[in-house]
């Protein structure tokens, strides 16, 4: 005969674990990881070979990745099990636009690379261009490479040997009147291959500034005193105890489309893509 106080497994009801609610790990949800006590907002959820993980960002901008284990987190002081965001569980609708705002071409294969190329000054610049214009560039067959510094540009042009059907577009930082960048751009334009090279750029000290500050939750980009490395000064002003590489990854993670970028960059990148892809 079974006791009414015990279930089929003979476990007293008062010993059975209470049901833990499942909470969707939606972006910006603030949670606390049970074991470490790390508290932060959800930045992203990713699928890995070991299962789903969640990335949290604390109020200082520090990022930590945790496995989404049952009973692994707390929300408002209550233990919960994080699950994938609602939008991620449903089959996502195919976007009609790319991150650059162009019409998305579904199912199209990447075009064989053109002879023409786009060079950008710096790895961060290349990563930002890929994030926003990557889909468009693959359709057009345009390869993006990066310059270590604008001082290398004349040698790169000579080695590349631009010509009809083999155009070269170059995006540089801080292209303002009287700057070193503007002098080198003028030198290239006046050179042997000038007709098939377009050197343009944005006015920002660094590509970081091309990201709208509102996207990062700040009013404006900090003013950095002369003599201080700009990225280091920004880190200090924002109170981020991280490397500049980690700060850049934090910035880039907030960029979803062209709407997150300043028009002064958008126009120049579109101009370069048109120059490289337009038949002569």
Helices and strands as residue ranges (DSSP letters): G 13-15, E 22-24, E 30-33, E 39-48, E 51-57, E 63-67, E 73-75, E 78-83, H 86-89, E 117-121, H 123-140, E 143-147, G 150-152, H 153-160, E 168-172, H 180-189, G 194-196, E 197-201, G 207-210, G 213-216, H 230-238, H 244-253, G 258-260, H 263-277
